[in-house]
Amino acid sequence: MSNESKIKRTLQGKVVSNKMDKTVTVLLERSVKHPLYGKIIQRSTKVHAHDEENSCNEGDRVKIVESRPYSKSKTWKVVEIVERAQ
């Protein structure tokens, strides 16, 4: 097997919950074209991300990256806080 590291996906989303210890729930939104009608519609997904320092608060915009599985539902890691909530 080669020594090249696999390219990891990086996404940006909004923190909607930080009630868990070292875990935040991030809302990821994307725009997709409807397959039949062609209208641009919004789709969203919630993922759990690992937040080692418990530094994220609700409303923050964060950058997350794919990582090893931390638990059954947590396979993302917070890399940086792009914008703090007002």
PDB file of N, CA, C and O in Angstrom, chain B, residues numbered from 101:
ATOM      1  N   MET B 101       0.843  -1.174   0.000  1.00  0.00           N
ATOM      2  CA  MET B 101       0.000   0.000   0.000  1.00  0.00           C
ATOM      3  C   MET B 101       0.891   1.241   0.000  1.00  0.00           C
ATOM      4  O   MET B 101       1.916   1.265   0.681  1.00  0.00           O
ATOM      5  N   SER B 102       0.512   2.264  -0.751  1.00  0.00           N
ATOM      6  CA  SER B 102       1.338   3.460  -0.856  1.00  0.00           C
ATOM      7  C   SER B 102       1.271   4.301   0.413  1.00  0.00           C
ATOM      8  O   SER B 102       0.358   4.154   1.226  1.00  0.00           O
ATOM      9  N   ASN B 103       2.246   5.176   0.565  1.00  0.00           N
ATOM     10  CA  ASN B 103       2.317   6.022   1.750  1.00  0.00           C
ATOM     11  C   ASN B 103       1.567   7.334   1.595  1.00  0.00           C
ATOM     12  O   ASN B 103       1.603   8.175   2.493  1.00  0.00           O
ATOM     13  N   GLU B 104       0.886   7.523   0.467  1.00  0.00           N
ATOM     14  CA  GLU B 104       0.139   8.760   0.256  1.00  0.00           C
ATOM     15  C   GLU B 104      -1.067   8.792   1.191  1.00  0.00           C
ATOM     16  O   GLU B 104      -1.756   7.787   1.367  1.00  0.00           O
ATOM     17  N   SER B 105      -1.315   9.967   1.790  1.00  0.00           N
ATOM     18  CA  SER B 105      -2.467  10.089   2.670  1.00  0.00           C
ATOM     19  C   SER B 105      -3.717  10.335   1.837  1.00  0.00           C
ATOM     20  O   SER B 105      -3.675  11.011   0.809  1.00  0.00           O
ATOM     21  N   LYS B 106      -4.805   9.786   2.291  1.00  0.00           N
ATOM     22  CA  LYS B 106      -6.068   9.929   1.583  1.00  0.00           C
ATOM     23  C   LYS B 106      -6.585  11.360   1.757  1.00  0.00           C
ATOM     24  O   LYS B 106      -6.479  11.938   2.839  1.00  0.00           O
ATOM     25  N   ILE B 107      -7.138  11.918   0.698  1.00  0.00           N
ATOM     26  CA  ILE B 107      -7.702  13.272   0.773  1.00  0.00           C
ATOM     27  C   ILE B 107      -8.984  13.217   1.589  1.00  0.00           C
ATOM     28  O   ILE B 107      -9.887  12.432   1.299  1.00  0.00           O
ATOM     29  N   LYS B 108      -9.054  14.073   2.627  1.00  0.00           N
ATOM     30  CA  LYS B 108     -10.211  14.083   3.508  1.00  0.00           C
ATOM     31  C   LYS B 108     -11.149  15.215   3.117  1.00  0.00           C
ATOM     32  O   LYS B 108     -10.709  16.302   2.742  1.00  0.00           O
ATOM     33  N   ARG B 109     -12.444  14.947   3.210  1.00  0.00           N
ATOM     34  CA  ARG B 109     -13.432  15.968   2.883  1.00  0.00           C
ATOM     35  C   ARG B 109     -13.466  17.028   3.975  1.00  0.00           C
ATOM     36  O   ARG B 109     -13.405  16.713   5.163  1.00  0.00           O
ATOM     37  N   THR B 110     -13.563  18.281   3.563  1.00  0.00           N
ATOM     38  CA  THR B 110     -13.691  19.393   4.493  1.00  0.00           C
ATOM     39  C   THR B 110     -14.988  20.124   4.171  1.00  0.00           C
ATOM     40  O   THR B 110     -15.225  20.500   3.023  1.00  0.00           O
ATOM     41  N   LEU B 111     -15.823  20.324   5.182  1.00  0.00           N
ATOM     42  CA  LEU B 111     -17.104  20.996   4.993  1.00  0.00           C
ATOM     43  C   LEU B 111     -17.253  22.103   6.021  1.00  0.00           C
ATOM     44  O   LEU B 111     -16.545  22.139   7.027  1.00  0.00           O
ATOM     45  N   GLN B 112     -18.188  23.006   5.749  1.00  0.00           N
ATOM     46  CA  GLN B 112     -18.441  24.119   6.647  1.00  0.00           C
ATOM     47  C   GLN B 112     -19.923  24.106   7.015  1.00  0.00           C
ATOM     48  O   GLN B 112     -20.780  23.921   6.152  1.00  0.00           O
ATOM     49  N   GLY B 113     -20.220  24.302   8.301  1.00  0.00           N
ATOM     50  CA  GLY B 113     -21.601  24.255   8.739  1.00  0.00           C
ATOM     51  C   GLY B 113     -21.816  25.084   9.985  1.00  0.00           C
ATOM     52  O   GLY B 113     -20.912  25.771  10.461  1.00  0.00           O
ATOM     53  N   LYS B 114     -23.044  25.006  10.509  1.00  0.00           N
ATOM     54  CA  LYS B 114     -23.444  25.802  11.670  1.00  0.00           C
ATOM     55  C   LYS B 114     -23.719  24.872  12.854  1.00  0.00           C
ATOM     56  O   LYS B 114     -24.393  23.852  12.708  1.00  0.00           O
ATOM     57  N   VAL B 115     -23.193  25.232  14.023  1.00  0.00           N
ATOM     58  CA  VAL B 115     -23.410  24.433  15.225  1.00  0.00           C
ATOM     59  C   VAL B 115     -24.828  24.683  15.726  1.00  0.00           C
ATOM     60  O   VAL B 115     -25.215  25.824  15.980  1.00  0.00           O
ATOM     61  N   VAL B 116     -25.605  23.596  15.867  1.00  0.00           N
ATOM     62  CA  VAL B 116     -26.981  23.736  16.348  1.00  0.00           C
ATOM     63  C   VAL B 116     -27.156  23.188  17.757  1.00  0.00           C
ATOM     64  O   VAL B 116     -28.170  23.457  18.401  1.00  0.00           O
ATOM     65  N   SER B 117     -26.168  22.412  18.253  1.00  0.00           N
ATOM     66  CA  SER B 117     -26.249  21.894  19.616  1.00  0.00           C
ATOM     67  C   SER B 117     -24.848  21.607  20.139  1.00  0.00           C
ATOM     68  O   SER B 117     -23.996  21.080  19.423  1.00  0.00           O
ATOM     69  N   ASN B 118     -24.623  21.969  21.416  1.00  0.00           N
ATOM     70  CA  ASN B 118     -23.346  21.641  22.069  1.00  0.00           C
ATOM     71  C   ASN B 118     -23.585  21.076  23.465  1.00  0.00           C
ATOM     72  O   ASN B 118     -22.773  21.273  24.368  1.00  0.00           O
ATOM     73  N   LYS B 119     -24.690  20.383  23.634  1.00  0.00           N
ATOM     74  CA  LYS B 119     -25.069  19.877  24.947  1.00  0.00           C
ATOM     75  C   LYS B 119     -24.255  18.658  25.377  1.00  0.00           C
ATOM     76  O   LYS B 119     -24.171  18.360  26.569  1.00  0.00           O
ATOM     77  N   MET B 120     -23.655  17.952  24.420  1.00  0.00           N
ATOM     78  CA  MET B 120     -22.880  16.761  24.741  1.00  0.00           C
ATOM     79  C   MET B 120     -21.443  17.136  25.100  1.00  0.00           C
ATOM     80  O   MET B 120     -20.967  18.218  24.757  1.00  0.00           O
ATOM     81  N   ASP B 121     -20.765  16.225  25.795  1.00  0.00           N
ATOM     82  CA  ASP B 121     -19.379  16.467  26.175  1.00  0.00           C
ATOM     83  C   ASP B 121     -18.457  16.150  24.997  1.00  0.00           C
ATOM     84  O   ASP B 121     -18.478  15.037  24.471  1.00  0.00           O
ATOM     85  N   LYS B 122     -17.650  17.129  24.585  1.00  0.00           N
ATOM     86  CA  LYS B 122     -16.685  17.007  23.485  1.00  0.00           C
ATOM     87  C   LYS B 122     -17.343  16.663  22.144  1.00  0.00           C
ATOM     88  O   LYS B 122     -16.685  16.121  21.256  1.00  0.00           O
ATOM     89  N   THR B 123     -18.623  16.971  21.994  1.00  0.00           N
ATOM     90  CA  THR B 123     -19.337  16.696  20.749  1.00  0.00           C
ATOM     91  C   THR B 123     -20.261  17.855  20.435  1.00  0.00           C
ATOM     92  O   THR B 123     -20.916  18.402  21.322  1.00  0.00           O
ATOM     93  N   VAL B 124     -20.307  18.225  19.162  1.00  0.00           N
ATOM     94  CA  VAL B 124     -21.254  19.239  18.698  1.00  0.00           C
ATOM     95  C   VAL B 124     -22.051  18.667  17.532  1.00  0.00           C
ATOM     96  O   VAL B 124     -21.574  17.796  16.803  1.00  0.00           O
ATOM     97  N   THR B 125     -23.267  19.167  17.369  1.00  0.00           N
ATOM     98  CA  THR B 125     -24.087  18.800  16.221  1.00  0.00           C
ATOM     99  C   THR B 125     -23.981  19.929  15.219  1.00  0.00           C
ATOM    100  O   THR B 125     -24.248  21.086  15.545  1.00  0.00           O
ATOM    101  N   VAL B 126     -23.590  19.594  13.991  1.00  0.00           N
ATOM    102  CA  VAL B 126     -23.364  20.595  12.949  1.00  0.00           C
ATOM    103  C   VAL B 126     -24.389  20.395  11.839  1.00  0.00           C
ATOM    104  O   VAL B 126     -24.585  19.279  11.357  1.00  0.00           O
ATOM    105  N   LEU B 127     -25.048  21.493  11.434  1.00  0.00           N
ATOM    106  CA  LEU B 127     -26.018  21.470  10.348  1.00  0.00           C
ATOM    107  C   LEU B 127     -25.307  21.843   9.057  1.00  0.00           C
ATOM    108  O   LEU B 127     -24.750  22.934   8.937  1.00  0.00           O
ATOM    109  N   LEU B 128     -25.328  20.926   8.089  1.00  0.00           N
ATOM    110  CA  LEU B 128     -24.707  21.152   6.793  1.00  0.00           C
ATOM    111  C   LEU B 128     -25.813  21.397   5.773  1.00  0.00           C
ATOM    112  O   LEU B 128     -26.716  20.573   5.626  1.00  0.00           O
ATOM    113  N   GLU B 129     -25.747  22.525   5.068  1.00  0.00           N
ATOM    114  CA  GLU B 129     -26.751  22.850   4.062  1.00  0.00           C
ATOM    115  C   GLU B 129     -26.109  22.867   2.690  1.00  0.00           C
ATOM    116  O   GLU B 129     -24.969  23.300   2.529  1.00  0.00           O
ATOM    117  N   ARG B 130     -26.854  22.389   1.699  1.00  0.00           N
ATOM    118  CA  ARG B 130     -26.374  22.402   0.323  1.00  0.00           C
ATOM    119  C   ARG B 130     -27.540  22.697  -0.608  1.00  0.00           C
ATOM    120  O   ARG B 130     -28.694  22.412  -0.287  1.00  0.00           O
ATOM    121  N   SER B 131     -27.231  23.266  -1.754  1.00  0.00           N
ATOM    122  CA  SER B 131     -28.239  23.564  -2.766  1.00  0.00           C
ATOM    123  C   SER B 131     -28.136  22.535  -3.873  1.00  0.00           C
ATOM    124  O   SER B 131     -27.053  22.288  -4.403  1.00  0.00           O
ATOM    125  N   VAL B 132     -29.261  21.937  -4.221  1.00  0.00           N
ATOM    126  CA  VAL B 132     -29.296  20.947  -5.290  1.00  0.00           C
ATOM    127  C   VAL B 132     -30.399  21.301  -6.273  1.00  0.00           C
ATOM    128  O   VAL B 132     -31.378  21.959  -5.921  1.00  0.00           O
ATOM    129  N   LYS B 133     -30.225  20.864  -7.487  1.00  0.00           N
ATOM    130  CA  LYS B 133     -31.221  21.099  -8.522  1.00  0.00           C
ATOM    131  C   LYS B 133     -32.225  19.950  -8.508  1.00  0.00           C
ATOM    132  O   LYS B 133     -31.832  18.783  -8.488  1.00  0.00           O
ATOM    133  N   HIS B 134     -33.523  20.273  -8.518  1.00  0.00           N
ATOM    134  CA  HIS B 134     -34.552  19.247  -8.539  1.00  0.00           C
ATOM    135  C   HIS B 134     -34.436  18.449  -9.835  1.00  0.00           C
ATOM    136  O   HIS B 134     -34.316  19.040 -10.908  1.00  0.00           O
ATOM    137  N   PRO B 135     -34.467  17.117  -9.756  1.00  0.00           N
ATOM    138  CA  PRO B 135     -34.225  16.318 -10.959  1.00  0.00           C
ATOM    139  C   PRO B 135     -35.255  16.500 -12.074  1.00  0.00           C
ATOM    140  O   PRO B 135     -34.910  16.392 -13.251  1.00  0.00           O
ATOM    141  N   LEU B 136     -36.500  16.772 -11.726  1.00  0.00           N
ATOM    142  CA  LEU B 136     -37.530  16.914 -12.748  1.00  0.00           C
ATOM    143  C   LEU B 136     -37.817  18.368 -13.099  1.00  0.00           C
ATOM    144  O   LEU B 136     -37.875  18.724 -14.276  1.00  0.00           O
ATOM    145  N   TYR B 137     -37.995  19.203 -12.091  1.00  0.00           N
ATOM    146  CA  TYR B 137     -38.443  20.577 -12.329  1.00  0.00           C
ATOM    147  C   TYR B 137     -37.316  21.580 -12.491  1.00  0.00           C
ATOM    148  O   TYR B 137     -37.539  22.670 -13.018  1.00  0.00           O
ATOM    149  N   GLY B 138     -36.112  21.241 -12.053  1.00  0.00           N
ATOM    150  CA  GLY B 138     -34.971  22.122 -12.267  1.00  0.00           C
ATOM    151  C   GLY B 138     -34.815  23.243 -11.267  1.00  0.00           C
ATOM    152  O   GLY B 138     -33.856  24.010 -11.350  1.00  0.00           O
ATOM    153  N   LYS B 139     -35.740  23.361 -10.318  1.00  0.00           N
ATOM    154  CA  LYS B 139     -35.643  24.419  -9.319  1.00  0.00           C
ATOM    155  C   LYS B 139     -34.530  24.091  -8.311  1.00  0.00           C
ATOM    156  O   LYS B 139     -34.340  22.932  -7.944  1.00  0.00           O
ATOM    157  N   ILE B 140     -33.804  25.113  -7.874  1.00  0.00           N
ATOM    158  CA  ILE B 140     -32.760  24.940  -6.870  1.00  0.00           C
ATOM    159  C   ILE B 140     -33.440  24.872  -5.504  1.00  0.00           C
ATOM    160  O   ILE B 140     -34.167  25.788  -5.118  1.00  0.00           O
ATOM    161  N   ILE B 141     -33.200  23.780  -4.775  1.00  0.00           N
ATOM    162  CA  ILE B 141     -33.803  23.602  -3.458  1.00  0.00           C
ATOM    163  C   ILE B 141     -32.713  23.353  -2.419  1.00  0.00           C
ATOM    164  O   ILE B 141     -31.616  22.903  -2.751  1.00  0.00           O
ATOM    165  N   GLN B 142     -33.029  23.652  -1.152  1.00  0.00           N
ATOM    166  CA  GLN B 142     -32.084  23.495  -0.056  1.00  0.00           C
ATOM    167  C   GLN B 142     -32.256  22.118   0.579  1.00  0.00           C
ATOM    168  O   GLN B 142     -33.377  21.699   0.869  1.00  0.00           O
ATOM    169  N   ARG B 143     -31.152  21.422   0.792  1.00  0.00           N
ATOM    170  CA  ARG B 143     -31.138  20.161   1.517  1.00  0.00           C
ATOM    171  C   ARG B 143     -30.193  20.326   2.701  1.00  0.00           C
ATOM    172  O   ARG B 143     -29.182  21.022   2.605  1.00  0.00           O
ATOM    173  N   SER B 144     -30.527  19.681   3.823  1.00  0.00           N
ATOM    174  CA  SER B 144     -29.674  19.816   4.996  1.00  0.00           C
ATOM    175  C   SER B 144     -29.439  18.454   5.633  1.00  0.00           C
ATOM    176  O   SER B 144     -30.244  17.534   5.488  1.00  0.00           O
ATOM    177  N   THR B 145     -28.319  18.344   6.341  1.00  0.00           N
ATOM    178  CA  THR B 145     -27.929  17.134   7.040  1.00  0.00           C
ATOM    179  C   THR B 145     -27.314  17.536   8.373  1.00  0.00           C
ATOM    180  O   THR B 145     -26.566  18.511   8.449  1.00  0.00           O
ATOM    181  N   LYS B 146     -27.629  16.787   9.419  1.00  0.00           N
ATOM    182  CA  LYS B 146     -27.007  17.013  10.722  1.00  0.00           C
ATOM    183  C   LYS B 146     -25.984  15.918  10.973  1.00  0.00           C
ATOM    184  O   LYS B 146     -26.273  14.734  10.797  1.00  0.00           O
ATOM    185  N   VAL B 147     -24.784  16.319  11.385  1.00  0.00           N
ATOM    186  CA  VAL B 147     -23.736  15.354  11.720  1.00  0.00           C
ATOM    187  C   VAL B 147     -23.166  15.698  13.094  1.00  0.00           C
ATOM    188  O   VAL B 147     -23.217  16.847  13.532  1.00  0.00           O
ATOM    189  N   HIS B 148     -22.626  14.688  13.761  1.00  0.00           N
ATOM    190  CA  HIS B 148     -21.936  14.901  15.026  1.00  0.00           C
ATOM    191  C   HIS B 148     -20.448  15.052  14.741  1.00  0.00           C
ATOM    192  O   HIS B 148     -19.879  14.306  13.944  1.00  0.00           O
ATOM    193  N   ALA B 149     -19.824  16.025  15.401  1.00  0.00           N
ATOM    194  CA  ALA B 149     -18.401  16.282  15.203  1.00  0.00           C
ATOM    195  C   ALA B 149     -17.692  16.343  16.554  1.00  0.00           C
ATOM    196  O   ALA B 149     -18.259  16.803  17.545  1.00  0.00           O
ATOM    197  N   HIS B 150     -16.449  15.875  16.578  1.00  0.00           N
ATOM    198  CA  HIS B 150     -15.644  15.862  17.797  1.00  0.00           C
ATOM    199  C   HIS B 150     -15.059  17.248  18.049  1.00  0.00           C
ATOM    200  O   HIS B 150     -14.410  17.826  17.178  1.00  0.00           O
ATOM    201  N   ASP B 151     -15.296  17.776  19.253  1.00  0.00           N
ATOM    202  CA  ASP B 151     -14.790  19.090  19.656  1.00  0.00           C
ATOM    203  C   ASP B 151     -13.985  18.888  20.944  1.00  0.00           C
ATOM    204  O   ASP B 151     -14.547  18.898  22.040  1.00  0.00           O
ATOM    205  N   GLU B 152     -12.680  18.706  20.807  1.00  0.00           N
ATOM    206  CA  GLU B 152     -11.825  18.314  21.924  1.00  0.00           C
ATOM    207  C   GLU B 152     -11.853  19.306  23.077  1.00  0.00           C
ATOM    208  O   GLU B 152     -11.899  18.892  24.236  1.00  0.00           O
ATOM    209  N   GLU B 153     -11.825  20.612  22.790  1.00  0.00           N
ATOM    210  CA  GLU B 153     -11.743  21.620  23.853  1.00  0.00           C
ATOM    211  C   GLU B 153     -13.097  22.130  24.332  1.00  0.00           C
ATOM    212  O   GLU B 153     -13.140  23.005  25.197  1.00  0.00           O
ATOM    213  N   ASN B 154     -14.191  21.621  23.807  1.00  0.00           N
ATOM    214  CA  ASN B 154     -15.534  22.126  24.127  1.00  0.00           C
ATOM    215  C   ASN B 154     -15.610  23.635  23.898  1.00  0.00           C
ATOM    216  O   ASN B 154     -16.197  24.352  24.708  1.00  0.00           O
ATOM    217  N   SER B 155     -15.024  24.124  22.807  1.00  0.00           N
ATOM    218  CA  SER B 155     -14.941  25.565  22.560  1.00  0.00           C
ATOM    219  C   SER B 155     -16.065  26.097  21.679  1.00  0.00           C
ATOM    220  O   SER B 155     -16.240  27.312  21.584  1.00  0.00           O
ATOM    221  N   CYS B 156     -16.825  25.227  21.038  1.00  0.00           N
ATOM    222  CA  CYS B 156     -17.888  25.678  20.135  1.00  0.00           C
ATOM    223  C   CYS B 156     -19.166  25.977  20.908  1.00  0.00           C
ATOM    224  O   CYS B 156     -19.497  25.293  21.877  1.00  0.00           O
ATOM    225  N   ASN B 157     -19.878  27.007  20.464  1.00  0.00           N
ATOM    226  CA  ASN B 157     -21.174  27.360  21.025  1.00  0.00           C
ATOM    227  C   ASN B 157     -22.217  27.315  19.922  1.00  0.00           C
ATOM    228  O   ASN B 157     -21.877  27.277  18.739  1.00  0.00           O
ATOM    229  N   GLU B 158     -23.482  27.320  20.304  1.00  0.00           N
ATOM    230  CA  GLU B 158     -24.567  27.298  19.321  1.00  0.00           C
ATOM    231  C   GLU B 158     -24.504  28.547  18.457  1.00  0.00           C
ATOM    232  O   GLU B 158     -24.298  29.652  18.957  1.00  0.00           O
ATOM    233  N   GLY B 159     -24.684  28.362  17.162  1.00  0.00           N
ATOM    234  CA  GLY B 159     -24.674  29.474  16.231  1.00  0.00           C
ATOM    235  C   GLY B 159     -23.330  29.729  15.577  1.00  0.00           C
ATOM    236  O   GLY B 159     -23.256  30.500  14.620  1.00  0.00           O
ATOM    237  N   ASP B 160     -22.262  29.106  16.062  1.00  0.00           N
ATOM    238  CA  ASP B 160     -20.939  29.281  15.458  1.00  0.00           C
ATOM    239  C   ASP B 160     -20.887  28.616  14.086  1.00  0.00           C
ATOM    240  O   ASP B 160     -21.525  27.588  13.855  1.00  0.00           O
ATOM    241  N   ARG B 161     -20.114  29.223  13.174  1.00  0.00           N
ATOM    242  CA  ARG B 161     -19.832  28.582  11.888  1.00  0.00           C
ATOM    243  C   ARG B 161     -18.489  27.885  12.043  1.00  0.00           C
ATOM    244  O   ARG B 161     -17.499  28.508  12.427  1.00  0.00           O
ATOM    245  N   VAL B 162     -18.459  26.587  11.742  1.00  0.00           N
ATOM    246  CA  VAL B 162     -17.244  25.808  11.944  1.00  0.00           C
ATOM    247  C   VAL B 162     -16.850  25.065  10.673  1.00  0.00           C
ATOM    248  O   VAL B 162     -17.680  24.798   9.803  1.00  0.00           O
ATOM    249  N   LYS B 163     -15.571  24.741  10.590  1.00  0.00           N
ATOM    250  CA  LYS B 163     -15.049  23.924   9.508  1.00  0.00           C
ATOM    251  C   LYS B 163     -14.768  22.550  10.096  1.00  0.00           C
ATOM    252  O   LYS B 163     -14.068  22.431  11.102  1.00  0.00           O
ATOM    253  N   ILE B 164     -15.318  21.501   9.462  1.00  0.00           N
ATOM    254  CA  ILE B 164     -15.126  20.139   9.954  1.00  0.00           C
ATOM    255  C   ILE B 164     -14.452  19.294   8.878  1.00  0.00           C
ATOM    256  O   ILE B 164     -14.564  19.578   7.685  1.00  0.00           O
ATOM    257  N   VAL B 165     -13.756  18.257   9.317  1.00  0.00           N
ATOM    258  CA  VAL B 165     -13.035  17.385   8.402  1.00  0.00           C
ATOM    259  C   VAL B 165     -13.344  15.932   8.769  1.00  0.00           C
ATOM    260  O   VAL B 165     -13.565  15.615   9.938  1.00  0.00           O
ATOM    261  N   GLU B 166     -13.359  15.060   7.772  1.00  0.00           N
ATOM    262  CA  GLU B 166     -13.568  13.635   8.012  1.00  0.00           C
ATOM    263  C   GLU B 166     -12.431  13.083   8.855  1.00  0.00           C
ATOM    264  O   GLU B 166     -11.280  13.490   8.698  1.00  0.00           O
ATOM    265  N   SER B 167     -12.750  12.158   9.748  1.00  0.00           N
ATOM    266  CA  SER B 167     -11.709  11.580  10.592  1.00  0.00           C
ATOM    267  C   SER B 167     -12.073  10.133  10.911  1.00  0.00           C
ATOM    268  O   SER B 167     -13.034   9.576  10.381  1.00  0.00           O
ATOM    269  N   ARG B 168     -11.279   9.555  11.787  1.00  0.00           N
ATOM    270  CA  ARG B 168     -11.561   8.182  12.197  1.00  0.00           C
ATOM    271  C   ARG B 168     -12.866   8.158  13.000  1.00  0.00           C
ATOM    272  O   ARG B 168     -13.268   9.192  13.534  1.00  0.00           O
ATOM    273  N   PRO B 169     -13.529   7.017  13.098  1.00  0.00           N
ATOM    274  CA  PRO B 169     -14.748   6.957  13.910  1.00  0.00           C
ATOM    275  C   PRO B 169     -14.445   7.113  15.396  1.00  0.00           C
ATOM    276  O   PRO B 169     -13.703   6.318  15.973  1.00  0.00           O
ATOM    277  N   TYR B 170     -15.021   8.138  16.007  1.00  0.00           N
ATOM    278  CA  TYR B 170     -14.885   8.337  17.447  1.00  0.00           C
ATOM    279  C   TYR B 170     -15.940   7.551  18.203  1.00  0.00           C
ATOM    280  O   TYR B 170     -15.718   7.141  19.342  1.00  0.00           O
ATOM    281  N   SER B 171     -17.087   7.339  17.573  1.00  0.00           N
ATOM    282  CA  SER B 171     -18.168   6.560  18.154  1.00  0.00           C
ATOM    283  C   SER B 171     -19.047   6.059  17.016  1.00  0.00           C
ATOM    284  O   SER B 171     -18.688   6.177  15.844  1.00  0.00           O
ATOM    285  N   LYS B 172     -20.189   5.505  17.364  1.00  0.00           N
ATOM    286  CA  LYS B 172     -21.102   4.961  16.348  1.00  0.00           C
ATOM    287  C   LYS B 172     -21.559   6.029  15.359  1.00  0.00           C
ATOM    288  O   LYS B 172     -21.686   5.756  14.165  1.00  0.00           O
ATOM    289  N   SER B 173     -21.807   7.241  15.846  1.00  0.00           N
ATOM    290  CA  SER B 173     -22.356   8.287  14.982  1.00  0.00           C
ATOM    291  C   SER B 173     -21.418   9.468  14.750  1.00  0.00           C
ATOM    292  O   SER B 173     -21.790  10.422  14.067  1.00  0.00           O
ATOM    293  N   LYS B 174     -20.206   9.417  15.308  1.00  0.00           N
ATOM    294  CA  LYS B 174     -19.307  10.576  15.245  1.00  0.00           C
ATOM    295  C   LYS B 174     -18.064  10.256  14.429  1.00  0.00           C
ATOM    296  O   LYS B 174     -17.157   9.574  14.906  1.00  0.00           O
ATOM    297  N   THR B 175     -18.025  10.762  13.170  1.00  0.00           N
ATOM    298  CA  THR B 175     -16.881  10.508  12.292  1.00  0.00           C
ATOM    299  C   THR B 175     -16.318  11.795  11.699  1.00  0.00           C
ATOM    300  O   THR B 175     -15.603  11.757  10.698  1.00  0.00           O
ATOM    301  N   TRP B 176     -16.636  12.927  12.309  1.00  0.00           N
ATOM    302  CA  TRP B 176     -16.124  14.226  11.868  1.00  0.00           C
ATOM    303  C   TRP B 176     -15.408  14.887  13.025  1.00  0.00           C
ATOM    304  O   TRP B 176     -15.653  14.560  14.186  1.00  0.00           O
ATOM    305  N   LYS B 177     -14.510  15.828  12.704  1.00  0.00           N
ATOM    306  CA  LYS B 177     -13.733  16.532  13.727  1.00  0.00           C
ATOM    307  C   LYS B 177     -13.743  18.023  13.407  1.00  0.00           C
ATOM    308  O   LYS B 177     -13.580  18.409  12.250  1.00  0.00           O
ATOM    309  N   VAL B 178     -13.933  18.863  14.426  1.00  0.00           N
ATOM    310  CA  VAL B 178     -13.906  20.317  14.239  1.00  0.00           C
ATOM    311  C   VAL B 178     -12.457  20.754  14.067  1.00  0.00           C
ATOM    312  O   VAL B 178     -11.607  20.476  14.913  1.00  0.00           O
ATOM    313  N   VAL B 179     -12.184  21.453  12.943  1.00  0.00           N
ATOM    314  CA  VAL B 179     -10.830  21.917  12.659  1.00  0.00           C
ATOM    315  C   VAL B 179     -10.642  23.344  13.144  1.00  0.00           C
ATOM    316  O   VAL B 179      -9.646  23.663  13.794  1.00  0.00           O
ATOM    317  N   GLU B 180     -11.616  24.208  12.821  1.00  0.00           N
ATOM    318  CA  GLU B 180     -11.517  25.602  13.251  1.00  0.00           C
ATOM    319  C   GLU B 180     -12.897  26.229  13.340  1.00  0.00           C
ATOM    320  O   GLU B 180     -13.856  25.772  12.718  1.00  0.00           O
ATOM    321  N   ILE B 181     -12.967  27.288  14.131  1.00  0.00           N
ATOM    322  CA  ILE B 181     -14.202  28.069  14.228  1.00  0.00           C
ATOM    323  C   ILE B 181     -14.027  29.248  13.281  1.00  0.00           C
ATOM    324  O   ILE B 181     -13.176  30.111  13.499  1.00  0.00           O
ATOM    325  N   VAL B 182     -14.838  29.277  12.231  1.00  0.00           N
ATOM    326  CA  VAL B 182     -14.725  30.310  11.210  1.00  0.00           C
ATOM    327  C   VAL B 182     -15.298  31.628  11.707  1.00  0.00           C
ATOM    328  O   VAL B 182     -14.701  32.688  11.517  1.00  0.00           O
ATOM    329  N   GLU B 183     -16.475  31.551  12.352  1.00  0.00           N
ATOM    330  CA  GLU B 183     -17.155  32.770  12.813  1.00  0.00           C
ATOM    331  C   GLU B 183     -17.901  32.456  14.098  1.00  0.00           C
ATOM    332  O   GLU B 183     -18.628  31.466  14.181  1.00  0.00           O
ATOM    333  N   ARG B 184     -17.716  33.304  15.094  1.00  0.00           N
ATOM    334  CA  ARG B 184     -18.427  33.143  16.360  1.00  0.00           C
ATOM    335  C   ARG B 184     -19.850  33.677  16.246  1.00  0.00           C
ATOM    336  O   ARG B 184     -20.123  34.575  15.449  1.00  0.00           O
ATOM    337  N   ALA B 185     -20.756  33.116  17.051  1.00  0.00           N
ATOM    338  CA  ALA B 185     -22.143  33.585  17.076  1.00  0.00           C
ATOM    339  C   ALA B 185     -22.215  34.951  17.730  1.00  0.00           C
ATOM    340  O   ALA B 185     -21.390  35.282  18.581  1.00  0.00           O
ATOM    341  N   GLN B 186     -23.201  35.745  17.335  1.00  0.00           N
ATOM    342  CA  GLN B 186     -23.366  37.088  17.896  1.00  0.00           C
ATOM    343  C   GLN B 186     -23.905  37.022  19.312  1.00  0.00           C
ATOM    344  O   GLN B 186     -24.107  38.059  19.943  1.00  0.00           O
TER     345      GLN B 186
END
